[in-house]
């Protein structure tokens, strides 16, 4: 009996092996079936439910969800000035964080890719990755301490007549610029490392000014990497709600979604679609500018 069961299992295995043998497309489909199925069900399915729920409403008396089509949530987002202000504040901070990280990251990435020795490059990579190993909350609370009225920033700036920015939108910009900086440095570093040194040397040999070399050679070739990094920093800033809650009293999109998820899920779903639409528009603009042509 046992030998017959073993033989049957072997025959099933042989039949499966024969089914996949010599069929590379079927092999790839078998390998990707699980991840793709999880993506479709767990991610795209949840997005579809989010889109559907955004057109529902909540009964003001009972608090129950009314599953009938309505544009009430979107009308509130468009007509209420407070929500327009919150959306614009979030997008503005996301753009500022992205621009700040790009300005800071580019010189660091260029030094790593073109100037640093092998040992120095390894040390810099470890130094950039090291903050990612620590807890997100630990880093935000550390910044909360730094930005407090008696924090280290106040201690450092007070002798020259300046003061800490305190808690607010400026604090959110500073903290998020710090948090997402590695996500900007690493893509730019990878993009710059792919640029042949001979192109930079040829530009210098032809008498180009360093700024001209940067503008005409380095920046166009590394622009897709900058866009890749900006996608991380921009999207992560749009969806964050913990940092604004800990270092600011100003409302951001994530805070409002979190506040409404328990008692008004349809409105929270409608507001959650705003970052998705903004990111789609951002990617379309980046594609229009040719950012993905050489990726």
C-alpha positions as CSV (number, residue, x, y, z in Angstrom):
1,X,0.0,0.0,0.0
2,X,2.8,2.4,0.9
3,X,4.8,1.5,-2.2
4,X,1.7,2.1,-4.3
5,X,1.1,5.6,-2.8
6,X,4.8,6.5,-3.3
7,X,4.6,5.3,-6.9
8,X,1.4,7.3,-7.5
9,X,3.0,10.5,-6.1
10,X,6.0,10.0,-8.3
11,X,3.8,9.5,-11.3
12,X,2.0,12.8,-10.6
13,X,5.3,14.5,-10.2
14,X,6.6,13.1,-13.5
15,X,3.4,14.2,-15.2
16,X,3.8,17.8,-13.8
17,X,7.4,17.8,-14.9
18,X,6.5,16.7,-18.3
19,X,3.8,19.4,-18.5
20,X,6.3,22.2,-17.8
21,X,9.2,20.7,-19.7
22,X,10.1,22.6,-22.9
23,X,7.5,25.3,-22.2
24,X,9.2,28.4,-20.9
25,X,6.1,30.5,-21.0
26,X,4.2,28.0,-18.9
27,X,7.1,27.9,-16.5
28,X,7.1,31.6,-16.1
29,X,3.3,31.6,-15.7
30,X,3.6,29.0,-12.9
31,X,6.2,31.0,-11.1
32,X,4.3,34.3,-11.3
33,X,0.9,32.9,-10.6
34,X,1.1,33.3,-6.8
35,X,2.6,36.8,-6.7
36,X,0.4,38.1,-9.5
37,X,-2.7,36.6,-7.9
38,X,-1.9,38.2,-4.6
39,X,-1.3,41.5,-6.4
40,X,-4.7,41.3,-8.2
41,X,-6.7,40.2,-5.2
42,X,-4.9,41.9,-2.3
43,X,-3.9,45.2,-3.9
44,X,-5.9,45.9,-7.1
45,X,-9.0,44.4,-5.4
46,X,-8.6,46.7,-2.4
47,X,-8.2,49.7,-4.7
48,X,-11.4,48.7,-6.6
49,X,-13.3,48.5,-3.3
50,X,-11.8,51.8,-2.3
51,X,-13.1,53.4,-5.5
52,X,-16.6,51.9,-5.0
53,X,-16.8,53.0,-1.3
54,X,-15.9,56.5,-2.3
55,X,-19.3,56.8,-3.9
56,X,-21.2,55.7,-0.8
57,X,-22.4,57.9,2.1
58,X,-23.1,57.7,5.8
59,X,-26.5,58.3,7.4
60,X,-26.1,61.3,9.8
61,X,-28.5,59.8,12.3
62,X,-27.7,56.1,12.5
63,X,-24.0,56.3,11.3
64,X,-24.6,53.4,9.0
65,X,-23.1,53.3,5.5
66,X,-25.6,53.9,2.7
67,X,-24.4,51.8,-0.3
68,X,-26.0,53.9,-3.0
69,X,-24.3,56.0,-5.6
70,X,-23.6,59.6,-4.6
71,X,-21.1,62.3,-5.4
72,X,-21.5,63.9,-2.0
73,X,-18.0,63.1,-0.8
74,X,-16.3,64.6,-3.8
75,X,-18.5,67.6,-3.7
76,X,-17.3,68.2,-0.1
77,X,-13.7,67.9,-1.2
78,X,-14.2,70.4,-4.0
79,X,-16.5,72.9,-2.3
80,X,-15.1,73.0,1.3
81,X,-12.2,75.4,1.5
82,X,-10.7,73.5,4.4
83,X,-10.2,70.3,2.4
84,X,-8.7,72.3,-0.6
85,X,-6.3,73.9,1.9
86,X,-5.3,70.5,3.3
87,X,-4.8,68.9,-0.1
88,X,-2.7,71.9,-1.3
89,X,-0.6,71.9,1.9
90,X,0.1,68.2,1.5
91,X,1.1,68.5,-2.2
92,X,3.2,71.6,-1.4
93,X,5.2,69.9,1.3
94,X,5.7,66.8,-0.9
95,X,7.1,69.0,-3.6
96,X,9.4,70.8,-1.2
97,X,10.6,67.6,0.3
98,X,11.3,66.2,-3.2
99,X,13.2,69.3,-4.3
100,X,15.1,69.5,-1.0
101,X,16.2,65.9,-1.2
102,X,17.2,66.2,-4.9
103,X,19.4,69.2,-4.1
104,X,21.0,67.5,-1.1
105,X,21.3,64.0,-2.7
106,X,22.9,64.9,-6.0
107,X,26.3,66.1,-4.7
108,X,26.5,63.2,-2.3
109,X,25.6,60.7,-5.1
110,X,28.0,62.3,-7.5
111,X,30.8,62.1,-5.0
112,X,30.0,58.4,-4.3
113,X,29.8,57.5,-8.0
114,X,32.7,59.5,-9.5
115,X,35.1,60.7,-6.8
116,X,35.1,58.4,-3.8
117,X,37.5,55.4,-3.5
118,X,36.1,51.9,-3.3
119,X,36.5,51.9,0.5
120,X,35.0,55.4,0.8
121,X,32.1,54.4,-1.4
122,X,31.3,51.4,0.7
123,X,31.4,53.5,3.9
124,X,29.1,56.1,2.4
125,X,26.6,53.4,1.3
126,X,26.6,51.9,4.8
127,X,26.2,55.4,6.3
128,X,23.2,56.1,4.0
129,X,21.6,52.8,4.7
130,X,22.2,52.8,8.4
131,X,19.3,55.2,9.3
132,X,16.9,52.8,7.4
133,X,17.7,50.1,10.0
134,X,16.4,52.1,12.9
135,X,12.7,52.4,13.7
136,X,10.6,55.0,11.9
137,X,9.0,56.2,15.1
138,X,12.4,56.5,16.9
139,X,13.6,58.9,14.2
140,X,10.5,61.0,14.3
141,X,10.5,61.2,18.1
142,X,14.2,62.1,17.9
143,X,13.3,65.0,15.6
144,X,10.4,66.0,17.9
145,X,12.9,66.3,20.7
146,X,15.3,68.3,18.6
147,X,12.5,70.7,17.5
148,X,11.2,71.3,21.0
149,X,11.5,74.6,22.7
150,X,14.5,73.4,24.8
151,X,15.9,71.1,22.1
152,X,19.3,70.9,20.5
153,X,18.2,73.1,17.5
154,X,17.2,75.9,19.9
155,X,20.5,75.5,21.8
156,X,22.5,75.8,18.5
157,X,20.6,78.7,17.0
158,X,20.0,80.9,20.0
159,X,23.5,82.3,20.2
160,X,23.0,83.8,16.7
161,X,19.6,85.2,17.4
162,X,17.6,82.4,15.7
163,X,15.2,79.9,17.2
164,X,13.8,76.5,16.4
165,X,11.0,76.4,13.9
166,X,8.9,74.5,16.5
167,X,6.1,72.2,15.5
168,X,4.3,73.0,12.3
169,X,4.5,72.6,8.5
170,X,8.2,73.6,8.5
171,X,8.9,70.8,11.0
172,X,7.1,68.3,8.8
173,X,9.2,69.5,5.8
174,X,12.4,69.1,7.8
175,X,11.6,65.7,9.2
176,X,10.3,64.2,6.0
177,X,13.3,65.5,4.0
178,X,15.5,63.6,6.5
179,X,13.4,60.5,6.5
180,X,13.2,60.1,2.7
181,X,16.7,61.3,1.7
182,X,18.2,57.8,1.3
183,X,15.5,57.0,-1.2
184,X,16.7,59.8,-3.3
185,X,20.4,59.3,-2.9
186,X,20.5,55.6,-3.9
187,X,18.6,55.9,-7.3
188,X,20.7,58.9,-8.3
189,X,23.9,57.1,-7.3
190,X,22.9,54.1,-9.4
191,X,22.1,56.4,-12.4
192,X,25.4,58.4,-12.1
193,X,27.4,55.2,-11.8
194,X,26.1,54.1,-15.2
195,X,27.4,57.3,-16.9
196,X,30.8,56.5,-18.5
197,X,33.6,58.6,-17.2
198,X,34.8,59.0,-20.8
199,X,31.7,61.2,-21.6
200,X,32.6,63.6,-18.8
201,X,36.3,63.6,-19.8
202,X,35.3,64.3,-23.4
203,X,33.2,67.3,-22.4
204,X,36.2,68.7,-20.4
205,X,38.6,68.1,-23.2
206,X,36.4,70.0,-25.6
207,X,36.6,73.0,-23.2
208,X,33.2,72.9,-21.6
209,X,32.8,74.7,-18.3
210,X,32.0,72.3,-15.4
211,X,28.5,73.8,-15.1
212,X,28.0,73.2,-18.9
213,X,29.1,69.6,-18.5
214,X,26.6,69.2,-15.7
215,X,23.8,70.8,-17.6
216,X,24.4,69.2,-21.0
217,X,25.9,65.7,-20.1
218,X,25.4,64.7,-16.5
219,X,21.9,66.0,-15.7
220,X,20.2,64.7,-18.9
221,X,21.7,61.2,-18.4
222,X,20.9,61.0,-14.7
223,X,17.4,62.6,-15.0
224,X,15.5,59.3,-15.1
225,X,17.3,58.3,-11.8
226,X,16.3,61.7,-10.3
227,X,12.7,61.0,-11.3
228,X,12.8,57.5,-9.8
229,X,14.0,58.9,-6.5
230,X,11.4,61.7,-6.7
231,X,8.6,59.1,-7.0
232,X,9.7,57.6,-3.7
233,X,10.0,60.9,-1.8
234,X,6.8,62.5,-3.3
235,X,4.6,59.4,-2.8
236,X,5.8,58.7,0.7
237,X,5.3,62.3,1.8
238,X,1.8,62.3,0.3
239,X,0.7,59.3,2.3
240,X,2.4,59.9,5.6
241,X,0.2,60.7,8.6
242,X,2.5,59.8,11.5
243,X,5.1,62.6,11.1
244,X,2.5,65.4,10.7
245,X,0.7,64.1,13.8
246,X,3.8,64.0,15.9
247,X,5.6,67.3,14.9
248,X,2.7,69.4,13.7
249,X,-0.8,70.6,14.5
250,X,-1.6,71.2,10.9
251,X,-3.8,68.8,9.0
252,X,-2.6,66.8,6.1
253,X,-4.3,64.3,3.8
254,X,-3.2,61.3,5.8
255,X,-4.4,62.8,9.1
256,X,-7.9,63.5,7.8
257,X,-8.1,60.0,6.3
258,X,-7.1,58.5,9.6
259,X,-9.6,60.6,11.5
260,X,-12.5,59.6,9.3
261,X,-11.7,55.9,8.7
262,X,-13.7,54.9,11.8
263,X,-16.8,57.0,11.5
264,X,-17.0,58.0,7.8
265,X,-15.3,55.4,5.6
266,X,-16.8,56.6,2.3
267,X,-15.4,60.1,2.8
268,X,-12.0,58.6,3.9
269,X,-12.1,56.5,0.7
270,X,-12.8,59.6,-1.4
271,X,-10.0,61.5,0.2
272,X,-7.6,58.5,-0.2
273,X,-8.2,58.7,-4.0
274,X,-6.7,62.2,-4.1
275,X,-3.1,61.0,-3.6
276,X,-3.6,58.3,-6.1
277,X,-4.9,60.8,-8.7
278,X,-2.0,63.2,-7.8
279,X,0.6,60.4,-8.3
280,X,-0.9,59.4,-11.7
281,X,-0.7,63.0,-12.8
282,X,2.8,63.3,-11.5
283,X,3.9,60.2,-13.5
284,X,2.2,61.4,-16.6
285,X,4.0,64.7,-16.4
286,X,7.3,62.9,-15.8
287,X,6.6,60.7,-18.9
288,X,5.7,63.8,-21.0
289,X,9.1,65.3,-20.1
290,X,10.8,62.2,-21.3
291,X,12.0,60.9,-17.9
292,X,11.3,57.3,-18.7
293,X,12.7,57.1,-22.2
294,X,16.1,55.8,-21.2
295,X,15.1,53.8,-18.2
